[in-house]
Amino acid sequence: MSRADVTAELSALVEKRLDSRSSFWAREVSFDRGTPSWRRIDYVGFKPHTPAYALEPTSVELGTFACYEIKSCPEDFESGNGLTFYGDRNYLVVPRGLGERLHEERRPPRAIDQVLAPRGGRLVTLYDLSGNGCPSYRRRVASEMLYAMVEAGGVRAKRYRKEA
């Protein structure tokens, strides 16, 4: 399978996961555009904080942002591109073999919660790093994150879309 095919397969699985776990998500989300610090994240999902299933004034700021970076092969992982994690929850999505190799070599990127790999038509946790005591990696305000998602052409999760 080609690198492009692997990336497409992993992307489809991330989108499926975002549709079931987020209210709003976007692909290719850019931050700090036009500056030397410019970064792009493959996928960002947002789920508002809704205690008792009610929206409250704090629902947006206390919401959860999940960032997903996809790496299809060792060369992609080592390219120096990507691996930007600005979310409350951060996931590296890789083929199983690459994930096992990174784990054996103790080379997971910083600021991630889990490494996910495909199995049975969905993404499963290959290994979990969330026990590091950090409740959130996010350092940007919700309005900046959401604006970047809107700029990237974000979409409402499938379960919230009204079908015409």
N, C-alpha and C positions, 0 to 999 in steps of 0.2 A: 504494500500500500504506500502511495506517495506521501510526502510531507503535507501537501495540500489536502489530500484525502483524510489524513489523520486529524488535521486541524479542523476540517469541516465536520467530521464525526464528533469530535470533542465539543465543538461549538454548539452543535445541535443538542447535545446532552446538557450543556450548561443552560441553554435557552429553555429546555424542558424543565430543568430544576428551578430556574428563575420564575417561570410561569406558575409553578406550584407553591413557591415559597415567598414571593415578593408581590407587592402591589404595583410597582413601577420598576422598569429596568431599561438599560441602554447598553449598546455595544460601542466600543471604540470611544471611550469617554476621555476627553483631554482636560488637563489641568495646567495652569501657568502658561498658556499659549502665548507665543511671542516673546518668551523669556528664555534664558539659558537653562532654567529649571523645568522646561516643558516636559510633561510626561503624559502617556496615554495608558489607560487600563482597558483590557479586553472587554470586560463586562462589569457593570455595577448594578446591583439590585437594591431597592429600598422598600422597607416595610415599616409603616408608622407604628408608634407605640399606642396601642388601643386597649387600655385596661377595661375589663368588662365589655369589650367590643364596642366601645364608644370613642369617637374622636373628641379630643380635648385640646385646649390651647397648646399644650406641650407635646402633642402627638408627633409633630414633625421633628422638633429638636431632639426628642428622646427616641426617635425612630432608629432603626438599625440599617446600616449600609453594609452590603456584602460585596466584596471585590473578588473577581475571578481572573486569574491569569492563566492562559493556555500555553503550554510548551509541548510541541509534538515530537521532539527528538533531542538528543544531547546537544547537538549543534545549536538548536534553537534556544535551549536553556543557557548555554554558554555565550550566546551572541552579545550579551550586554543590553539587549533591548527588552523592554517590558520589565516584569518583576517589580511592578509598582503596586504597593498595597496601602491604600488610604482608608480602608473601611473599618467598621467595628469588628467585622468578621472577614477574614481573608483566606482565600483558597487558591492553591496551585493545582491545576488540572493537567494531568499527564497520562500517557499510556502506562500500563502497569509495569512494564520492564524498566522504564525510565524512573518511575517512582521508587521501585525497589533499589535501583542503583544509587539514587540520591540518598536514600535511607542508609544503605550499607556504607556509603562514603561519608555519611554525616554532613551532607551538603544542602540541607533545605534552606531556602531563603529566610531571612529574618522577617518578623512581623506576620507570620501566617499561623492560622489555626489548624488547618488540615490540608493534607495532600489527597486529592480525589483522583480516582481512576475508573474507567468504564468497566462494568460487569453486568451482563444480562440486560442490556438496553437502558441502563441508568448509571449514574455516578455513585460510587461507594467510597467510603473512607478507607484509604490505603494505610495512612497513619495519622494520628491525632497529636498535635502539638499544643492544644489549647490549655493544657494544664500548667501553663507557665505563670499563672497568677495575674495576667493582664486582662481586665474585663473588656477593654476596647483599645484598638490601635488608632482610632480616628483622632486626627488633630485639626481637622477642618470643620467649619460650621456647616450645619445641614443645608442652609440656603446656598452656599457655594457648591456643595456636592450636587444638590438638586438642579441648580442652574446648569452645571456642566452636563448633567444627564439630559436635560431638555435640549441644550445646544447640540448634543450628539444624536438627537432624534429619538429619544426614549419612547417606550411604548408601555401602555397599561398592560399588566399581566392578563393572560388569556382568560382567566376565571372572572375578571372584572370587565372585560370588553363586552359591549353589546353587539351581538351579531345582527347584521342587517338582512 
